[in-house]
Amino acid sequence: MRTLLVVVGIVAAALILLGLLLEAARWLLIIGAVALLAVFVLALVKGRRVTSRH
């Protein structure tokens, strides 16, 4: 699961940087931001599961 979060985070960051470099492609920036938000949500959910078990 951690590997998936890292991969999605890297892809999100790459899309955001690409979107910033190519101002015309604003949808890349939006997709990257949504993917980054998804990584944070998944990390929070996973973190709460781990802390609730102990």
C-alpha positions in Angstrom: 0.0 0.0 0.0 2.8 2.4 0.8 4.4 1.8 -2.6 1.1 2.7 -4.3 0.9 5.9 -2.3 4.5 6.8 -3.3 3.9 6.1 -6.9 0.6 8.1 -7.1 2.3 10.9 -5.2 5.2 11.0 -7.7 2.8 10.9 -10.7 0.7 13.7 -9.1 3.8 15.9 -8.6 5.0 15.2 -12.1 1.6 16.2 -13.5 1.5 19.3 -11.5 5.0 20.3 -12.7 4.1 19.5 -16.3 0.9 21.5 -15.9 2.8 24.5 -14.6 5.3 24.3 -17.4 2.6 24.0 -20.0 0.1 26.7 -19.0 -2.2 25.8 -21.9 -2.7 22.3 -20.4 -4.5 23.4 -17.2 -6.3 20.0 -17.0 -3.0 18.4 -16.1 -2.7 20.7 -13.2 -6.2 19.8 -12.1 -5.7 16.1 -12.4 -2.4 16.3 -10.6 -3.9 18.2 -7.7 -6.8 15.8 -7.4 -4.4 12.8 -7.4 -2.3 14.5 -4.7 -5.4 15.1 -2.7 -6.3 11.4 -3.1 -2.8 10.4 -1.8 -3.3 12.6 1.3 -6.8 11.1 1.9 -5.5 7.5 1.5 -2.6 8.2 3.8 -4.9 9.6 6.5 -7.3 6.6 6.2 -4.4 4.2 6.4 -2.9 6.0 9.3 -6.1 6.0 11.2 -6.5 2.3 10.6 -3.0 1.6 11.9 -3.5 3.8 15.0 -7.0 2.4 15.8 -5.6 -1.2 15.9 -3.0 -0.4 18.6 
